[in-house]
Amino acid sequence: MKHLRKLIAVMIAAVCVALTANAQQQVNSLYFLDNAVMRHTLNPAFEPWENVYVGLPVLGYTSVGVSNNSLMVSDVLFHQNGKTLTVLSRGGDKVGFYDALRANTLFNGYATVNILSFGARIQKNGGYWHVGLSEKLDVGGTLPRDLMRLPLFGMGKTDGSHEIEDHVKFDFSSFGVNALLYTELLLGYSQPLPKNDKWTLGGALKILVGGSHIQARASDLYIDANREHWDIDGEGDLRIAAPTKKIEYQYYDEANKQGIKDMSVELSNNVVDYLRPRGAGAAIDFGFTWRPKNFMELSASIVDLGGIIWFKEAKKHTYNANHYVYEGAQIGPDGGLRGEDINPGENDIDVKDSFKKVLDALKESTSVKQRNKTYASMISAKLNVGFEIYTPNKMIGFGVLSTTKLYNSRIYEDFLASVNFRPAQWFNLTANYNFMNLKQHAIGASMGLRGGPLSLTVAMDYVPFEYAAMDINDKSQYIIPYRSKGVNLAVGLNLVFGWRRDKDRDGVKDMKDLCPNTPYRQYKKQGIKIQVDENGCPIDEDGDGVPDYLDKCPGTPVEAYGLVDSVGCPLDSDLDGVPDYLDKCPDTPEEARAMVDSVGCPKDSDGDGVPDYIDQCPDTPAEARGYVDDKGCPLDSDLDGVPDYLDQCPDTPEEARATVDSVGCPRDTDLDKVPDYKDQCPDTKPEARAFVDEKGCDKDTDGDGVPDYLDKCPTQPGPASNNGCPENKEIRALFKKAMQGIQFETGKSVIKKKSYGILNQIVKVFQDNPTWKAEVQGHTDNTGGYEMNMRLSDDRANAVRNYLVEHGVAAERLTAKGYGPDKP
């Protein structure tokens, strides 16, 4: 059972002691601390304010840090009954511990110690040189979550229910540990661009001397476990360039180097041995800063881009366990490997012998290949991108910093938001909030203080706020940050000389200069002397925001303020010849530029709402305005050839388009109210116009061959000789008698009383035949004048009609017409 306890203890310690979330190896809180001389380690374009600095051994710059991306100390250690217990103790929260782990826990510990550093400004061109020698240590790696599940739960469920899984696959493929110790010699230089000092470029070459390196990793390692057996499959390697006195294996099969029986490693106890050169390499840094405006700065850098080739005492060990099946595993009723302090119950299984057999089986299944081999390793490159806006003279600033790092083939992101205070050049202070991997959170701070020839810098990215006293090994008590996932610290004490009092050399000292980046030197070389005011800002006589030394249009009117280009001339964004401050149509298209009015809008000569540059019908009449298409031509919605503004029938159907009149309405030549495009009888007589069907032809309701307009009985068939009415000899004789027997007073339309009898008989006929209709006709001879006879015949016909109506015949059944002598 001791093997089990040791394995668990080692795995827990690896996570708890390592501690780094982002393995950043730099203190990001320094990034916006302007008076820190070591800022160039984050971006080689950053220049110290001092003209000369000297970093003493150790004191010049020392940075250490440890952290991890999963656990706080409180996840592993806790107080109970006055004792410090671990998660493995009786009552420990194994489930909470396991849930706190990420799929891959990244850990790292690092240290950077300055041996000697020096920097100086070249007064002639403003460039800055850096030389530095330092020792660096980086220890880190990745622990997969399943590496904790195996000793904590075995094949049991991870929710604490003690239920056993039928099948579990443990994936250890992301496991890796890396330790690197090397010496770095740096030569760096930064320089504002001669023709544009808003830009500063910087770079550094680093010569790397490798001291020691150990790297262990699993490229493919799994345990596929079920209740009957465990299938072990995987491979990995160990690379080492270190003062090893011996690394020896004892094999079950010595001839084939198969099956590890035992392994012994003996390392040197002399610290100096680890510093002796075993490899060499190089790295570069490069970066820039850019000030597009006097109140903002953008910066970016790539640092530590390089690696080391290990050639002395370099060895590679390759391990392989190829599909080894072990059938001797035993598990407890809760699925886990149970300690010997558990009282076995009826269903408990003592796993001591089984676990030993598993370890022995793993050794026996593993083959090893070892050889002396030169190999290469990369140091961890980082990409920093920063942005800051600030008040005049940078007294208060607000900055953001993104840091991206490639570590163990994985990308990690940090984001920092910082508030920066620079009340004086001898005192700077920053406070920031970190988002590590965009998930964890921490508060950081930095301070820079100068007094005489000494410059002190202190910075931390993870400021712990909660501490606890913990008993370790029941002997000593330690105060540790209880709820922190990491701690780092950077300290620097440097000798500094000189002071950049007027950085831009415009005659105004930096402490009073509200525009500290005036390009005075750049333009002086061109023979242009920039005039500045008492605050050190270039003079702008016309107040358009462009200083006089750049202004090519110095008389800009007030209404054009804010609408001028970089040389102070009024903007004309759409290039139509009308400046933006006058232009009411600022987005004039290219093809309309030559056809705009005084306020920059495209002309519309005919006022139809379509500008001239598009208008294909430029002479649209006034009455057609509002009835034009997007090309400025009158619309003809129904396509009948008559434009809409004239069309009184705007919905002419397609088949009628060729038969419309001048106002766009379908023609009706015979005026029978059936348009020509539908009229199948286009020559309807005037008297038949009211008696046509939907095709424009004469109606014949009763189908007797007599059209309705001639049919006296339109609903009863009858011969044409009887005006379309059914023949009845008595009625016919009656009507014939009426035609000759109805008498009037001479020259008058007054009916004589002796004719009343015939008329009464006719009334009776109409009452007996309610569907009949009739026309009462009046006739005369040719005695007398024509007009008189026509009028007299019409009056007599109406007199008869009136008599019949008065005696009960419906008026709508009778019409009256006089024919005079035309039909005697």
Secondary structure by P-SEA (a helix, b strand, c coil): caaaaaaaaaaaaaaaaacccccccccccccccccccccccccccccccccbbbbcccccbbbbbcccccccccccccccccccccccccccaaaaaaaacccbbbbbcbbbbbcbbbbbbccccbbbbbbbcbbbbbbcbbbcaaaaaaaaccccccccccccccbbbbbccccbbbbbbbbbbbbbccccccccccccccbbbbbbbbcbbbbbbbcbbbbbccccbbbbbbcbbbbbbccccbbbbbbccccccccccbbbbbbbcccccccccccccbbbbbcccccccccbbbbbbccccccccccccbbbbbbbbcccccccccccccccccccccccccccccaaaaaaaaaaaaaaabbbbbbbcccccccbbbbbbbbbbbccccccccbbbbbbbbcccbbbbbbbbbbbbcccccbbbbbbccccccccccccbbbbbbcccbbbbbbbcccccbbbbbbccccccccccccccbbbbbbbbbbbccccccccccccccccccccccaaaaaaaacbbbbbccccccccccccccccccccccccccccccccccccccccccccccccccccccccccccccccccccccccccccccccccccccccccccccccccccccccccccccccccccccccccccccccccccccccccccccccccccccccccccccccccccccccccccccccccccccccccccccccccccaaaaaaaaaaacccccccccccccccaaaaaaaaaaaaaacccbbbbbbbbbcccccaaaaaaaaaaaaaaaaaaaaaaccccccbbbbbbccccc
